[in-house]
Amino acid sequence: MLPTTAQLQDQLVHLIGARLLDPLEILLEDAAMVDGVRTAVRIRAAAWARDMLEADDRVAIGLIMRAVATLYPGDGPFDPPTDWWRTPMGRVVAWRVGHPTAERVSYPVAGAMLGITRQGVHDLVARGRLPRHPEGGVLPTAIRDRLRQEGHTRHA
């Protein structure tokens, strides 16, 4: 099940605050300088969440990729912990993109993306309902396609 717009908005506001604004506030040593940006983020996060859930794929995926690149920068590929896929942002990313940087994901990650157990993923692969990557694991695009076929929709 996809998150509500409010759940996704809350996570976006929290992530942007923790990863971008709090460090900026510490560096500037002035909360007042960042207050206006915090207000703008709260307002914009509502539109971002709505677009991630309701806009066409081009708009939603572009926004998701910008958010992931901004909120999870690093020198290596994006590799969130398994539990991240159960968060509002993780569920939307799985539904819209699959995995933004991986060619294949492990059974535990595939399970988290699908909202099922590792054993459930193994069963789907064994029955030919989820394609296995030739080098092991599962194709993220197949996970995305399965989520879309199962009718995962937004629940307000």
BAFI-3210 file (N, C-alpha, C; in Angstrom, 3 decimals, decimal comma, padded with zeros to 6 digits):
// residues 156
n [1|2|3|4|5|6|7|8|9|10|11|12|13|14|15|16|17|18|19|20|21|22|23|24|25|26|27|28|29|30|31|32|33|34|35|36|37|38|39|40|41|42|43|44|45|46|47|48|49|50|51|52|53|54|55|56|57|58|59|60|61|62|63|64|65|66|67|68|69|70|71|72|73|74|75|76|77|78|79|80|81|82|83|84|85|86|87|88|89|90|91|92|93|94|95|96|97|98|99|100|101|102|103|104|105|106|107|108|109|110|111|112|113|114|115|116|117|118|119|120|121|122|123|124|125|126|127|128|129|130|131|132|133|134|135|136|137|138|139|140|141|142|143|144|145|146|147|148|149|150|151|152|153|154|155|156]
n.u [000,841|000,506|001,824|-000,002|-000,466|000,072|001,660|003,952|004,729|005,349|007,591|009,363|009,710|010,893|013,278|014,595|014,928|016,603|018,819|019,671|018,872|019,224|022,082|022,936|021,944|023,472|026,042|025,809|025,228|022,829|019,581|017,449|018,135|017,617|014,986|013,065|013,562|012,883|010,112|009,406|010,132|008,289|005,937|006,480|006,980|004,498|003,486|005,471|005,150|002,551|002,961|004,815|003,178|000,915|001,395|002,260|004,463|006,914|007,215|006,984|009,038|011,320|011,317|011,544|014,087|015,717|015,248|016,239|018,949|019,694|019,050|020,341|023,235|026,401|029,531|029,349|027,054|023,513|022,316|020,211|019,324|017,629|015,179|014,472|012,965|010,438|009,489|007,544|008,753|010,425|008,526|007,191|009,290|009,929|007,547|007,349|009,900|011,381|014,385|016,555|019,273|020,305|021,013|020,186|018,614|018,878|017,129|016,070|015,931|014,272|011,985|011,379|010,847|008,583|006,922|006,743|007,924|011,331|011,205|008,777|009,485|011,306|009,535|007,902|009,799|010,545|008,159|008,059|006,916|008,200|010,920|014,210|017,408|020,123|022,573|021,881|019,578|016,948|015,316|014,989|013,204|011,290|010,149|009,002|007,171|005,542|004,429|002,900|001,144|-000,225|-001,923|-001,256|-002,144|-002,734|-003,721|-005,855]
n.v [-001,171|002,202|005,213|007,888|011,224|013,026|011,468|011,014|013,658|014,446|012,797|013,771|016,463|015,984|014,582|016,490|018,520|017,260|016,366|018,501|021,171|021,361|020,884|023,162|025,223|024,795|025,302|028,007|029,112|030,310|030,171|031,684|032,505|030,300|029,740|030,753|029,156|026,670|027,002|027,321|024,795|023,133|023,948|023,441|020,685|019,477|019,756|018,356|015,757|015,192|015,271|013,162|011,030|011,347|012,601|012,341|009,721|010,802|013,334|012,604|010,649|012,126|014,038|012,338|011,208|013,485|014,142|011,847|011,942|014,342|014,060|011,758|011,799|010,640|008,940|006,463|004,057|004,498|002,956|002,084|001,078|-002,042|-001,710|000,878|000,749|000,321|002,685|005,726|007,180|005,197|003,281|004,685|005,149|002,488|001,774|003,683|003,734|001,431|000,331|002,998|002,882|000,290|-002,699|-005,144|-006,589|-007,961|-010,845|-010,245|-007,406|-007,109|-008,254|-006,378|-004,166|-005,056|-005,518|-007,989|-011,179|-012,481|-015,153|-015,162|-013,781|-015,605|-017,713|-016,489|-016,128|-018,797|-019,804|-018,493|-016,002|-013,711|-012,330|-013,600|-012,190|-012,829|-013,019|-013,491|-012,584|-010,133|-008,403|-004,933|-003,451|-005,329|-005,659|-003,133|-003,223|-005,333|-004,282|-002,269|-003,772|-005,180|-003,349|-001,396|001,406|004,826|005,524|007,456]
n.w [000,000|-000,805|000,682|002,324|001,081|003,130|004,893|003,321|002,858|005,515|006,002|004,067|004,932|007,424|006,644|004,993|006,829|008,769|007,249|005,646|006,518|009,361|009,637|008,216|009,799|012,095|011,086|010,317|012,740|013,461|013,865|012,963|010,417|008,890|009,211|007,355|005,133|006,174|006,453|003,756|002,812|004,170|002,915|000,177|000,294|000,485|-002,118|-003,490|-002,442|-003,303|-006,102|-006,410|-005,884|-007,548|-010,044|-013,581|-014,807|-015,817|-014,574|-011,833|-011,472|-012,177|-010,108|-007,869|-008,345|-008,162|-005,479|-004,129|-004,916|-003,722|-000,981|-000,207|-000,670|-001,900|-002,444|-003,495|-004,993|-004,474|-001,677|000,345|003,751|004,336|005,745|005,025|002,715|003,580|004,454|003,914|001,734|000,657|-000,183|-002,192|-003,991|-004,716|-006,033|-008,118|-009,387|-008,906|-008,058|-007,755|-008,575|-008,735|-010,549|-009,808|-006,936|-003,628|-002,242|000,374|000,223|-002,008|-000,918|001,103|-000,514|-001,822|000,271|001,494|002,791|002,702|002,033|000,708|-001,607|-002,678|-003,238|-005,215|-007,240|-007,720|-008,750|-011,103|-011,221|-010,644|-012,113|-011,948|-011,561|-013,777|-012,412|-009,845|-007,224|-007,732|-010,395|-010,174|-011,754|-012,325|-009,851|-009,484|-011,640|-010,796|-008,437|-009,570|-011,187|-009,255|-008,429|-006,581|-004,992|-004,162|-000,890|000,774]
ca.u [000,000|001,261|001,536|-000,830|000,307|000,527|002,766|005,132|005,113|006,008|008,926|010,200|010,043|011,852|014,562|015,230|015,370|017,725|019,987|020,114|018,654|019,873|023,523|023,121|021,708|024,655|027,157|025,578|025,020|021,717|018,337|016,567|018,511|017,129|013,541|012,327|013,732|012,062|008,721|009,281|010,204|006,994|004,956|006,835|006,916|003,131|003,405|006,359|004,511|001,421|003,485|005,400|002,089|-000,177|001,787|002,652|005,759|008,037|007,319|007,204|010,353|012,312|011,313|012,088|015,526|016,347|015,162|017,175|020,314|019,932|018,924|021,220|024,443|027,503|030,468|028,971|025,662|022,463|022,121|019,592|019,083|016,420|013,989|014,121|011,956|009,120|009,111|006,750|009,600|010,851|007,396|006,938|010,404|009,748|006,386|007,587|011,194|012,045|015,556|017,095|020,645|020,746|020,574|019,553|018,556|018,815|015,780|015,544|015,580|013,079|010,861|011,033|010,243|007,256|006,123|006,588|009,136|012,344|010,671|007,752|010,188|011,818|008,387|007,514|010,834|010,451|006,948|008,172|006,087|009,120|012,146|015,481|018,528|021,048|023,663|021,286|018,712|015,742|015,354|014,169|012,102|010,247|009,464|008,150|006,061|004,640|003,680|001,904|000,146|-001,041|-002,875|-000,888|-002,641|-002,677|-004,840|-005,930]
ca.v [000,000|003,448|006,128|009,052|012,431|013,589|010,651|011,286|015,035|014,452|012,225|014,706|017,590|015,478|014,291|017,737|019,195|016,554|016,198|019,731|022,421|021,336|021,171|024,555|026,033|024,646|025,990|029,456|029,497|031,257|029,496|032,617|032,554|029,102|029,631|030,978|027,970|025,610|027,273|027,017|023,336|022,574|024,257|022,718|019,235|019,039|019,628|017,259|014,486|015,012|014,941|011,821|010,053|011,530|013,136|011,317|009,114|011,684|014,330|011,940|010,009|013,201|014,581|011,309|011,077|014,681|014,030|010,807|012,441|015,430|013,633|010,615|011,924|009,764|008,607|005,170|003,974|004,586|001,629|002,296|-000,138|-002,771|-001,119|002,130|000,475|000,279|004,058|006,337|007,471|003,922|002,651|005,438|004,876|001,126|001,777|004,528|003,561|000,164|000,809|004,020|002,693|-001,110|-003,606|-006,268|-006,455|-009,239|-011,276|-009,460|-006,062|-007,273|-008,463|-005,093|-003,325|-005,602|-005,636|-009,409|-011,764|-013,014|-016,427|-014,822|-013,459|-016,875|-018,432|-015,828|-016,434|-020,229|-020,012|-017,731|-014,784|-012,601|-012,762|-013,598|-011,634|-013,922|-013,111|-013,623|-011,489|-009,836|-007,161|-003,890|-003,057|-006,346|-005,333|-001,986|-003,675|-006,151|-003,364|-001,583|-004,758|-005,570|-002,277|-000,532|002,741|005,756|005,413|008,701]
ca.w [000,000|-000,863|001,788|002,016|000,777|004,408|005,407|002,506|003,162|006,824|005,891|003,306|005,811|008,416|005,999|004,555|008,047|009,398|006,380|005,000|007,237|010,680|009,496|007,797|010,995|012,956|010,439|010,356|014,133|013,483|013,479|012,263|008,998|008,224|009,447|006,112|004,290|006,797|006,079|002,325|002,656|004,589|001,868|-001,055|000,524|000,176|-003,581|-003,904|-002,091|-004,219|-007,431|-006,382|-005,843|-008,504|-011,348|-014,554|-014,490|-016,135|-013,508|-010,542|-011,438|-012,142|-008,756|-006,973|-008,567|-007,585|-004,019|-003,687|-005,106|-002,779|000,408|000,057|-001,496|-001,523|-003,511|-004,051|-005,413|-003,461|-001,103|001,656|004,524|003,938|006,363|004,357|001,690|004,227|004,781|002,839|000,571|000,085|-000,879|-003,421|-004,903|-005,250|-006,929|-009,290|-010,042|-008,600|-007,316|-008,656|-009,067|-008,765|-011,614|-009,129|-005,474|-002,919|-001,875|001,497|-000,244|-002,852|-000,008|001,725|-001,547|-002,130|001,483|001,817|003,361|001,790|001,561|-000,276|-002,852|-003,189|-003,813|-006,471|-008,237|-008,036|-009,559|-012,342|-011,143|-010,471|-012,785|-011,233|-012,312|-014,097|-011,446|-008,519|-006,822|-008,506|-011,164|-009,558|-012,638|-012,175|-008,598|-009,806|-012,485|-009,973|-007,576|-010,406|-011,608|-008,101|-008,165|-005,447|-005,237|-003,051|000,046|001,556]
c.u [000,894|000,902|000,544|000,100|000,874|001,699|004,053|005,635|005,867|007,426|009,857|010,636|011,094|013,237|015,296|015,723|016,624|018,985|020,531|020,027|019,307|021,381|023,792|022,937|022,912|025,840|027,008|025,465|023,887|020,454|017,444|016,884|017,916|015,602|012,708|012,407|012,913|010,590|008,493|009,293|008,877|005,932|005,239|006,721|005,520|002,972|004,290|005,715|003,354|001,911|004,109|004,321|001,134|000,230|002,118|004,077|006,933|008,270|007,693|008,603|011,462|012,447|011,917|013,605|016,278|016,361|016,170|018,614|020,662|019,972|019,862|022,476|025,515|028,378|030,122|027,524|024,707|022,151|021,506|019,457|017,741|015,154|013,556|012,993|010,544|008,645|008,236|007,570|010,031|009,735|007,087|008,041|010,246|008,641|006,657|008,819|011,687|013,171|016,264|018,478|021,067|020,183|019,827|019,561|018,436|017,364|015,243|015,135|014,335|011,844|010,418|010,354|008,811|006,338|005,828|007,895|010,115|011,840|009,579|008,362|010,704|010,698|007,951|008,513|010,716|009,243|006,961|007,341|006,913|010,447|013,383|016,530|019,505|022,184|023,165|020,464|017,560|015,933|014,462|013,000|010,959|009,465|008,505|006,931|005,058|003,802|002,581|000,800|-000,775|-002,004|-002,557|-001,304|-002,492|-003,912|-004,844|-006,407]
c.v [001,245|004,338|007,201|010,210|013,013|012,794|010,935|012,705|015,102|013,894|013,167|015,887|017,154|015,253|015,561|018,518|018,567|016,542|017,499|020,962|022,446|021,572|022,619|025,504|025,988|025,421|027,507|030,005|030,514|030,579|030,401|032,679|031,386|028,970|029,803|029,782|026,811|025,782|026,926|025,510|022,698|022,784|023,433|021,208|018,694|018,832|018,497|015,906|014,195|014,602|013,551|010,742|010,151|012,010|011,996|010,865|010,064|012,692|013,662|011,344|011,057|013,792|013,596|011,206|012,291|014,596|013,004|011,312|013,523|014,947|012,491|010,705|010,948|009,489|007,292|005,185|004,054|003,181|001,770|000,987|-000,760|-002,133|000,184|001,911|000,410|001,669|004,621|006,609|006,181|003,252|003,366|005,188|003,488|001,093|002,559|004,133|002,122|000,531|001,794|003,747|001,240|-001,860|-004,805|-005,990|-007,848|-009,592|-010,505|-008,038|-006,132|-007,469|-007,175|-004,180|-003,764|-005,677|-007,074|-009,928|-012,186|-014,330|-016,195|-014,481|-014,745|-017,662|-017,818|-016,131|-017,893|-020,530|-019,218|-016,457|-013,523|-013,032|-012,592|-012,978|-012,776|-014,101|-013,240|-012,408|-011,299|-008,513|-006,103|-003,440|-004,061|-006,120|-004,180|-002,428|-004,501|-005,263|-002,656|-002,539|-005,150|-004,463|-001,463|000,884|003,576|005,562|006,632|008,441]
c.w [000,000|000,319|001,355|001,666|002,069|004,990|004,647|002,760|004,492|006,738|005,126|004,173|006,837|007,789|005,598|005,767|008,615|008,536|005,800|005,908|008,616|010,557|009,073|008,981|011,946|012,376|010,538|011,777|014,275|012,955|012,656|010,769|008,215|008,335|008,176|005,176|004,857|006,415|004,613|002,082|003,053|003,507|000,610|-000,900|000,246|-001,325|-004,082|-003,631|-003,041|-005,617|-007,467|-006,451|-007,030|-009,895|-012,311|-014,238|-014,728|-015,012|-012,189|-010,446|-011,413|-010,749|-007,756|-007,130|-008,013|-006,061|-003,494|-003,804|-004,086|-001,335|000,783|-000,810|-001,022|-002,717|-004,186|-004,486|-004,220|-002,971|000,289|002,423|004,131|004,494|005,699|003,344|002,271|004,649|003,664|001,577|-000,112|-000,701|-002,196|-004,444|-005,523|-006,289|-008,221|-010,087|-009,981|-007,651|-008,235|-009,218|-009,238|-009,969|-011,047|-007,634|-004,873|-002,596|-000,668|001,084|-001,125|-001,979|000,649|000,715|-001,853|-000,910|001,865|002,408|002,268|001,184|000,512|-001,624|-003,488|-003,865|-005,138|-007,581|-008,676|-008,922|-010,863|-012,365|-010,927|-011,080|-011,907|-012,140|-012,595|-013,091|-010,005|-008,163|-007,795|-009,238|-010,503|-010,436|-012,566|-010,887|-008,831|-010,613|-011,686|-009,050|-008,372|-010,848|-010,469|-007,716|-006,936|-005,804|-003,990|-002,191|000,931|002,964]
res [m|l|p|t|t|a|q|l|q|d|q|l|v|h|l|i|g|a|r|l|l|d|p|l|e|i|l|l|e|d|a|a|m|v|d|g|v|r|t|a|v|r|i|r|a|a|a|w|a|r|d|m|l|e|a|d|d|r|v|a|i|g|l|i|m|r|a|v|a|t|l|y|p|g|d|g|p|f|d|p|p|t|d|w|w|r|t|p|m|g|r|v|v|a|w|r|v|g|h|p|t|a|e|r|v|s|y|p|v|a|g|a|m|l|g|i|t|r|q|g|v|h|d|l|v|a|r|g|r|l|p|r|h|p|e|g|g|v|l|p|t|a|i|r|d|r|l|r|q|e|g|h|t|r|h|a]
***
